[in-house]
Amino acid sequence: MIEDSGPVIGEAIPQGTQTLARGLRIVSAVAHGSTTLKSVVDSTGIGRSSAHRMIQLLVQLGYLRHGSPGEFRLGPTLIEYGFTALNQDPLPVVARESLEALAERTQDTIHLSVEDGESVLYLHKIPGTRGAEMRSRIGHRMPMTRTGVGKALLLGQDDRWERLFVAENPGADSAAVDAFVKRMQGYTRDGAALDLEENEPGIRCVAAPIRDGSGDIVAGISLSATRPFMPKDRMQALVPVMKSAAREISVKLGYRP
């Protein structure tokens, strides 16, 4: 799987918040693999002495913690806040019963995702009970145009398809762009989307969008499995299953078909 570098602190920093922005950049850098003082300095551009002082404060407050000698990891405060953030979002709570029933019925990996910063963000995962374990995790980010759930989140938004595909697939020629747009048109008509190993070899996925009371797509659910457990005829059979589960969650969010 391809994982991006996570949220980016914008270039236009509001006046008077530069110190806060540098601290956030340090936390983000540690989260994405810069676990030593040198690597934090290299990845953020913050001076060594300033970075050292900020890291000491972040450790003191629990945002970071000491790992191996000379290394840092994300701290317990962020774990606490992460669970708080999930609990404050009604979507995973509302969807849980439907997702658990879907997982029990299919034995495959289930994801609940939203769009965040034009990427897929996983909010909830139920691992499958057969085949290879998916490496995805809650908080994991994935591309929109190469994942089933990303495409489900884009259904009907034809003004975004070409731009996002080109951005996420550098070097794609016009034929590839046209083929993607044609697939998205078909997925929009079907009300569900597929991932035919476009994102990860051997992994296939069926996904459907979740809508709120306004009718807007606010999330997506996906079912993933390795190729032996996901032949194309089963994928097609799962389309109405996924649409039904997504509709069930949508109704709980106030959607009226």
BALOBA-1460 file (C-alpha; in Angstrom, 3 decimals):
// residues 257
<rec num="1" residu="m" x="0.000" y="0.000" z="0.000"/>
<rec num="2" residu="i" x="1.083" y="3.568" z="-0.648"/>
<rec num="3" residu="e" x="0.901" y="5.890" z="2.317"/>
<rec num="4" residu="d" x="1.204" y="9.633" z="2.006"/>
<rec num="5" residu="s" x="3.052" y="11.980" z="4.302"/>
<rec num="6" residu="g" x="-0.043" y="13.063" z="6.178"/>
<rec num="7" residu="p" x="-1.514" y="16.493" z="6.793"/>
<rec num="8" residu="v" x="0.630" y="19.428" z="5.768"/>
<rec num="9" residu="i" x="0.885" y="22.625" z="7.780"/>
<rec num="10" residu="g" x="-0.045" y="25.327" z="5.270"/>
<rec num="11" residu="e" x="2.509" y="27.850" z="4.043"/>
<rec num="12" residu="a" x="0.382" y="30.840" z="5.043"/>
<rec num="13" residu="i" x="0.934" y="30.787" z="8.812"/>
<rec num="14" residu="p" x="-1.274" y="33.290" z="10.711"/>
<rec num="15" residu="q" x="0.703" y="36.046" z="12.380"/>
<rec num="16" residu="g" x="1.774" y="35.194" z="15.908"/>
<rec num="17" residu="t" x="1.416" y="31.412" z="15.515"/>
<rec num="18" residu="q" x="4.835" y="30.518" z="14.113"/>
<rec num="19" residu="t" x="5.973" y="28.781" z="17.308"/>
<rec num="20" residu="l" x="2.803" y="26.678" z="17.398"/>
<rec num="21" residu="a" x="3.256" y="25.811" z="13.721"/>
<rec num="22" residu="r" x="6.826" y="24.646" z="14.324"/>
<rec num="23" residu="g" x="5.685" y="22.440" z="17.190"/>
<rec num="24" residu="l" x="2.999" y="20.882" z="15.017"/>
<rec num="25" residu="r" x="5.524" y="20.288" z="12.246"/>
<rec num="26" residu="i" x="7.715" y="18.411" z="14.722"/>
<rec num="27" residu="v" x="4.815" y="16.186" z="15.810"/>
<rec num="28" residu="s" x="3.930" y="15.512" z="12.161"/>
<rec num="29" residu="a" x="7.564" y="14.747" z="11.319"/>
<rec num="30" residu="v" x="7.846" y="12.210" z="14.152"/>
<rec num="31" residu="a" x="4.542" y="10.632" z="13.098"/>
<rec num="32" residu="h" x="5.938" y="10.069" z="9.608"/>
<rec num="33" residu="g" x="9.303" y="8.581" z="10.460"/>
<rec num="34" residu="s" x="11.617" y="11.377" z="11.611"/>
<rec num="35" residu="t" x="12.362" y="9.882" z="15.015"/>
<rec num="36" residu="t" x="15.725" y="11.485" z="15.872"/>
<rec num="37" residu="l" x="16.623" y="15.111" z="16.506"/>
<rec num="38" residu="k" x="18.734" y="15.218" z="13.336"/>
<rec num="39" residu="s" x="15.969" y="13.790" z="11.149"/>
<rec num="40" residu="v" x="13.416" y="16.180" z="12.673"/>
<rec num="41" residu="v" x="15.708" y="19.120" z="11.898"/>
<rec num="42" residu="d" x="16.305" y="17.849" z="8.360"/>
<rec num="43" residu="s" x="12.618" y="17.282" z="7.604"/>
<rec num="44" residu="t" x="11.225" y="20.454" z="9.185"/>
<rec num="45" residu="g" x="13.999" y="22.995" z="8.622"/>
<rec num="46" residu="i" x="13.738" y="24.096" z="12.240"/>
<rec num="47" residu="g" x="17.048" y="24.984" z="13.911"/>
<rec num="48" residu="r" x="18.628" y="22.290" z="16.051"/>
<rec num="49" residu="s" x="18.473" y="24.191" z="19.343"/>
<rec num="50" residu="s" x="14.872" y="25.302" z="18.784"/>
<rec num="51" residu="a" x="13.823" y="21.788" z="17.772"/>
<rec num="52" residu="h" x="15.527" y="20.334" z="20.844"/>
<rec num="53" residu="r" x="13.686" y="22.720" z="23.185"/>
<rec num="54" residu="m" x="10.335" y="22.035" z="21.514"/>
<rec num="55" residu="i" x="10.846" y="18.291" z="21.634"/>
<rec num="56" residu="q" x="11.601" y="18.524" z="25.367"/>
<rec num="57" residu="l" x="8.329" y="20.395" z="25.919"/>
<rec num="58" residu="l" x="6.361" y="17.977" z="23.727"/>
<rec num="59" residu="v" x="7.759" y="15.041" z="25.716"/>
<rec num="60" residu="q" x="6.884" y="16.785" z="28.980"/>
<rec num="61" residu="l" x="3.292" y="17.309" z="27.805"/>
<rec num="62" residu="g" x="2.955" y="13.747" z="26.502"/>
<rec num="63" residu="y" x="2.707" y="14.593" z="22.799"/>
<rec num="64" residu="l" x="5.996" y="12.745" z="22.262"/>
<rec num="65" residu="r" x="7.813" y="10.088" z="24.294"/>
<rec num="66" residu="h" x="11.300" y="8.650" z="24.384"/>
<rec num="67" residu="g" x="11.785" y="5.439" z="22.401"/>
<rec num="68" residu="s" x="15.164" y="3.839" z="21.850"/>
<rec num="69" residu="p" x="18.125" y="5.956" z="23.020"/>
<rec num="70" residu="g" x="18.136" y="9.183" z="21.016"/>
<rec num="71" residu="e" x="14.776" y="8.458" z="19.373"/>
<rec num="72" residu="f" x="11.255" y="9.756" z="19.862"/>
<rec num="73" residu="r" x="7.768" y="8.346" z="19.311"/>
<rec num="74" residu="l" x="4.265" y="9.772" z="19.452"/>
<rec num="75" residu="g" x="3.134" y="10.067" z="23.054"/>
<rec num="76" residu="p" x="0.138" y="8.970" z="25.137"/>
<rec num="77" residu="t" x="-1.558" y="12.372" z="24.941"/>
<rec num="78" residu="l" x="-2.041" y="11.922" z="21.199"/>
<rec num="79" residu="i" x="-3.466" y="8.440" z="21.734"/>
<rec num="80" residu="e" x="-5.945" y="9.865" z="24.224"/>
<rec num="81" residu="y" x="-6.903" y="12.702" z="21.893"/>
<rec num="82" residu="g" x="-7.212" y="10.310" z="18.963"/>
<rec num="83" residu="f" x="-9.803" y="8.188" z="20.744"/>
<rec num="84" residu="t" x="-11.577" y="11.342" z="21.910"/>
<rec num="85" residu="a" x="-11.744" y="12.592" z="18.327"/>
<rec num="86" residu="l" x="-13.242" y="9.295" z="17.176"/>
<rec num="87" residu="n" x="-15.801" y="9.357" z="19.966"/>
<rec num="88" residu="q" x="-16.783" y="12.919" z="19.086"/>
<rec num="89" residu="d" x="-17.507" y="11.861" z="15.504"/>
<rec num="90" residu="p" x="-20.930" y="10.154" z="15.399"/>
<rec num="91" residu="l" x="-20.205" y="8.362" z="12.130"/>
<rec num="92" residu="p" x="-18.173" y="5.396" z="13.489"/>
<rec num="93" residu="v" x="-20.671" y="4.960" z="16.316"/>
<rec num="94" residu="v" x="-23.688" y="5.063" z="14.010"/>
<rec num="95" residu="a" x="-22.070" y="2.741" z="11.480"/>
<rec num="96" residu="r" x="-20.587" y="0.162" z="13.868"/>
<rec num="97" residu="e" x="-23.546" y="-2.231" z="14.073"/>
<rec num="98" residu="s" x="-24.010" y="-2.336" z="10.299"/>
<rec num="99" residu="l" x="-20.281" y="-2.813" z="9.694"/>
<rec num="100" residu="e" x="-20.028" y="-5.634" z="12.217"/>
<rec num="101" residu="a" x="-22.971" y="-7.419" z="10.603"/>
<rec num="102" residu="l" x="-21.364" y="-6.996" z="7.181"/>
<rec num="103" residu="a" x="-18.030" y="-8.348" z="8.440"/>
<rec num="104" residu="e" x="-19.679" y="-11.374" z="10.041"/>
<rec num="105" residu="r" x="-21.606" y="-12.103" z="6.862"/>
<rec num="106" residu="t" x="-18.653" y="-11.826" z="4.471"/>
<rec num="107" residu="q" x="-15.555" y="-12.656" z="6.609"/>
<rec num="108" residu="d" x="-13.667" y="-9.958" z="4.675"/>
<rec num="109" residu="t" x="-11.958" y="-6.728" z="5.746"/>
<rec num="110" residu="i" x="-14.304" y="-3.776" z="6.206"/>
<rec num="111" residu="h" x="-13.292" y="-0.105" z="6.181"/>
<rec num="112" residu="l" x="-15.228" y="3.039" z="7.005"/>
<rec num="113" residu="s" x="-13.616" y="6.074" z="5.398"/>
<rec num="114" residu="v" x="-14.094" y="9.767" z="4.712"/>
<rec num="115" residu="e" x="-12.443" y="12.245" z="2.384"/>
<rec num="116" residu="d" x="-9.946" y="14.516" z="4.105"/>
<rec num="117" residu="g" x="-7.705" y="16.890" z="2.198"/>
<rec num="118" residu="e" x="-8.498" y="15.106" z="-1.082"/>
<rec num="119" residu="s" x="-7.298" y="11.778" z="0.262"/>
<rec num="120" residu="v" x="-9.049" y="8.792" z="1.829"/>
<rec num="121" residu="l" x="-8.868" y="8.686" z="5.632"/>
<rec num="122" residu="y" x="-9.781" y="5.437" z="7.407"/>
<rec num="123" residu="l" x="-11.985" y="5.967" z="10.480"/>
<rec num="124" residu="h" x="-12.768" y="2.350" z="11.323"/>
<rec num="125" residu="k" x="-11.538" y="-1.091" z="10.322"/>
<rec num="126" residu="i" x="-12.739" y="-4.631" z="10.962"/>
<rec num="127" residu="p" x="-10.089" y="-7.160" z="9.865"/>
<rec num="128" residu="g" x="-11.140" y="-10.120" z="7.767"/>
<rec num="129" residu="t" x="-10.949" y="-13.648" z="9.103"/>
<rec num="130" residu="r" x="-9.422" y="-15.273" z="6.026"/>
<rec num="131" residu="g" x="-6.643" y="-14.556" z="3.582"/>
<rec num="132" residu="a" x="-3.848" y="-12.051" z="4.109"/>
<rec num="133" residu="e" x="-4.220" y="-9.310" z="6.706"/>
<rec num="134" residu="m" x="-4.633" y="-5.846" z="5.187"/>
<rec num="135" residu="r" x="-1.913" y="-3.436" z="6.269"/>
<rec num="136" residu="s" x="-4.352" y="-0.540" z="6.515"/>
<rec num="137" residu="r" x="-5.137" y="0.994" z="9.894"/>
<rec num="138" residu="i" x="-7.306" y="3.668" z="11.447"/>
<rec num="139" residu="g" x="-5.816" y="7.028" z="10.501"/>
<rec num="140" residu="h" x="-4.203" y="5.565" z="7.363"/>
<rec num="141" residu="r" x="-4.459" y="7.728" z="4.225"/>
<rec num="142" residu="m" x="-4.851" y="6.457" z="0.695"/>
<rec num="143" residu="p" x="-5.332" y="7.977" z="-2.785"/>
<rec num="144" residu="m" x="-8.828" y="8.762" z="-3.997"/>
<rec num="145" residu="t" x="-8.589" y="7.510" z="-7.573"/>
<rec num="146" residu="r" x="-6.891" y="4.147" z="-6.990"/>
<rec num="147" residu="t" x="-9.018" y="2.860" z="-4.111"/>
<rec num="148" residu="g" x="-12.546" y="1.552" z="-4.243"/>
<rec num="149" residu="v" x="-13.740" y="3.685" z="-1.354"/>
<rec num="150" residu="g" x="-12.012" y="6.766" z="-2.772"/>
<rec num="151" residu="k" x="-13.911" y="6.309" z="-6.012"/>
<rec num="152" residu="a" x="-17.128" y="5.774" z="-4.039"/>
<rec num="153" residu="l" x="-16.547" y="9.113" z="-2.327"/>
<rec num="154" residu="l" x="-16.209" y="10.731" z="-5.778"/>
<rec num="155" residu="l" x="-19.372" y="9.323" z="-7.363"/>
<rec num="156" residu="g" x="-21.193" y="11.980" z="-9.368"/>
<rec num="157" residu="q" x="-18.418" y="14.569" z="-8.946"/>
<rec num="158" residu="d" x="-17.339" y="14.528" z="-12.575"/>
<rec num="159" residu="d" x="-15.734" y="17.975" z="-12.292"/>
<rec num="160" residu="r" x="-13.015" y="16.468" z="-10.032"/>
<rec num="161" residu="w" x="-12.261" y="13.135" z="-11.666"/>
<rec num="162" residu="e" x="-9.686" y="14.159" z="-14.266"/>
<rec num="163" residu="r" x="-7.823" y="16.596" z="-12.007"/>
<rec num="164" residu="l" x="-7.473" y="14.131" z="-9.133"/>
<rec num="165" residu="f" x="-6.509" y="11.242" z="-11.407"/>
<rec num="166" residu="v" x="-3.728" y="13.246" z="-13.037"/>
<rec num="167" residu="a" x="-2.482" y="14.457" z="-9.632"/>
<rec num="168" residu="e" x="-2.414" y="10.945" z="-8.149"/>
<rec num="169" residu="n" x="-1.093" y="9.190" z="-11.239"/>
<rec num="170" residu="p" x="1.817" y="11.259" z="-12.587"/>
<rec num="171" residu="g" x="2.677" y="10.429" z="-16.161"/>
<rec num="172" residu="a" x="-0.753" y="9.054" z="-17.020"/>
<rec num="173" residu="d" x="-1.559" y="9.631" z="-20.687"/>
<rec num="174" residu="s" x="-4.838" y="10.848" z="-22.121"/>
<rec num="175" residu="a" x="-6.022" y="7.294" z="-22.803"/>
<rec num="176" residu="a" x="-5.617" y="6.397" z="-19.115"/>
<rec num="177" residu="v" x="-7.467" y="9.537" z="-18.059"/>
<rec num="178" residu="d" x="-10.316" y="8.819" z="-20.490"/>
<rec num="179" residu="a" x="-10.540" y="5.210" z="-19.268"/>
<rec num="180" residu="f" x="-10.759" y="6.360" z="-15.639"/>
<rec num="181" residu="v" x="-13.475" y="8.893" z="-16.434"/>
<rec num="182" residu="k" x="-15.445" y="6.212" z="-18.285"/>
<rec num="183" residu="r" x="-15.135" y="3.836" z="-15.308"/>
<rec num="184" residu="m" x="-16.308" y="6.567" z="-12.942"/>
<rec num="185" residu="q" x="-19.320" y="7.257" z="-15.133"/>
<rec num="186" residu="g" x="-20.241" y="3.587" z="-14.895"/>
<rec num="187" residu="y" x="-19.670" y="3.490" z="-11.134"/>
<rec num="188" residu="t" x="-21.871" y="6.560" z="-10.724"/>
<rec num="189" residu="r" x="-24.676" y="4.831" z="-12.617"/>
<rec num="190" residu="d" x="-24.225" y="1.691" z="-10.501"/>
<rec num="191" residu="g" x="-23.999" y="3.546" z="-7.203"/>
<rec num="192" residu="a" x="-20.889" y="1.604" z="-6.164"/>
<rec num="193" residu="a" x="-17.217" y="1.423" z="-7.110"/>
<rec num="194" residu="l" x="-14.572" y="-1.280" z="-7.549"/>
<rec num="195" residu="d" x="-10.839" y="-1.548" z="-7.011"/>
<rec num="196" residu="l" x="-9.450" y="-4.176" z="-9.387"/>
<rec num="197" residu="e" x="-5.961" y="-4.308" z="-7.860"/>
<rec num="198" residu="e" x="-5.305" y="-0.718" z="-8.939"/>
<rec num="199" residu="n" x="-3.917" y="0.261" z="-5.558"/>
<rec num="200" residu="e" x="-2.232" y="-2.936" z="-4.403"/>
<rec num="201" residu="p" x="-1.520" y="-6.089" z="-6.427"/>
<rec num="202" residu="g" x="-3.669" y="-8.996" z="-5.318"/>
<rec num="203" residu="i" x="-6.180" y="-6.889" z="-3.345"/>
<rec num="204" residu="r" x="-9.666" y="-6.240" z="-4.683"/>
<rec num="205" residu="c" x="-12.395" y="-4.095" z="-3.209"/>
<rec num="206" residu="v" x="-16.090" y="-3.209" z="-3.513"/>
<rec num="207" residu="a" x="-17.228" y="0.118" z="-2.046"/>
<rec num="208" residu="a" x="-20.370" y="2.210" z="-1.677"/>
<rec num="209" residu="p" x="-21.049" y="5.792" z="-0.529"/>
<rec num="210" residu="i" x="-22.785" y="6.907" z="2.658"/>
<rec num="211" residu="r" x="-25.007" y="9.993" z="2.473"/>
<rec num="212" residu="d" x="-26.355" y="12.346" z="5.131"/>
<rec num="213" residu="g" x="-29.731" y="14.018" z="5.445"/>
<rec num="214" residu="s" x="-28.913" y="16.487" z="2.679"/>
<rec num="215" residu="g" x="-28.134" y="13.675" z="0.257"/>
<rec num="216" residu="d" x="-24.451" y="14.550" z="0.065"/>
<rec num="217" residu="i" x="-21.813" y="11.816" z="0.181"/>
<rec num="218" residu="v" x="-20.109" y="12.102" z="3.578"/>
<rec num="219" residu="a" x="-18.322" y="8.757" z="3.878"/>
<rec num="220" residu="g" x="-17.821" y="5.400" z="2.231"/>
<rec num="221" residu="i" x="-17.622" y="1.747" z="3.213"/>
<rec num="222" residu="s" x="-15.492" y="-0.835" z="1.487"/>
<rec num="223" residu="l" x="-15.023" y="-4.580" z="1.571"/>
<rec num="224" residu="s" x="-11.567" y="-5.874" z="0.638"/>
<rec num="225" residu="a" x="-10.111" y="-9.323" z="0.090"/>
<rec num="226" residu="t" x="-7.298" y="-11.037" z="-1.756"/>
<rec num="227" residu="r" x="-7.911" y="-12.143" z="-5.332"/>
<rec num="228" residu="p" x="-8.713" y="-15.825" z="-4.540"/>
<rec num="229" residu="f" x="-11.594" y="-14.712" z="-2.309"/>
<rec num="230" residu="m" x="-12.731" y="-11.939" z="-4.651"/>
<rec num="231" residu="p" x="-13.328" y="-13.218" z="-8.192"/>
<rec num="232" residu="k" x="-15.105" y="-10.791" z="-10.473"/>
<rec num="233" residu="d" x="-18.449" y="-12.578" z="-10.250"/>
<rec num="234" residu="r" x="-18.373" y="-12.284" z="-6.448"/>
<rec num="235" residu="m" x="-17.489" y="-8.610" z="-6.730"/>
<rec num="236" residu="q" x="-20.580" y="-8.013" z="-8.826"/>
<rec num="237" residu="a" x="-22.707" y="-10.002" z="-6.381"/>
<rec num="238" residu="l" x="-21.386" y="-7.859" z="-3.529"/>
<rec num="239" residu="v" x="-22.411" y="-4.566" z="-5.155"/>
<rec num="240" residu="p" x="-26.043" y="-4.704" z="-3.919"/>
<rec num="241" residu="v" x="-24.837" y="-5.976" z="-0.533"/>
<rec num="242" residu="m" x="-22.538" y="-2.987" z="-0.082"/>
<rec num="243" residu="k" x="-25.142" y="-0.541" z="-1.356"/>
<rec num="244" residu="s" x="-27.664" y="-1.947" z="1.117"/>
<rec num="245" residu="a" x="-25.250" y="-1.620" z="4.042"/>
<rec num="246" residu="a" x="-24.332" y="1.922" z="3.012"/>
<rec num="247" residu="r" x="-27.998" y="2.850" z="2.671"/>
<rec num="248" residu="e" x="-28.719" y="1.454" z="6.137"/>
<rec num="249" residu="i" x="-26.030" y="3.693" z="7.650"/>
<rec num="250" residu="s" x="-27.169" y="6.652" z="5.539"/>
<rec num="251" residu="v" x="-30.715" y="6.358" z="6.863"/>
<rec num="252" residu="k" x="-29.361" y="6.494" z="10.411"/>
<rec num="253" residu="l" x="-27.675" y="9.774" z="9.445"/>
<rec num="254" residu="g" x="-30.996" y="11.214" z="8.265"/>
<rec num="255" residu="y" x="-30.845" y="10.291" z="4.577"/>
<rec num="256" residu="r" x="-34.170" y="9.654" z="2.852"/>
<rec num="257" residu="p" x="-33.811" y="7.882" z="-0.496"/>
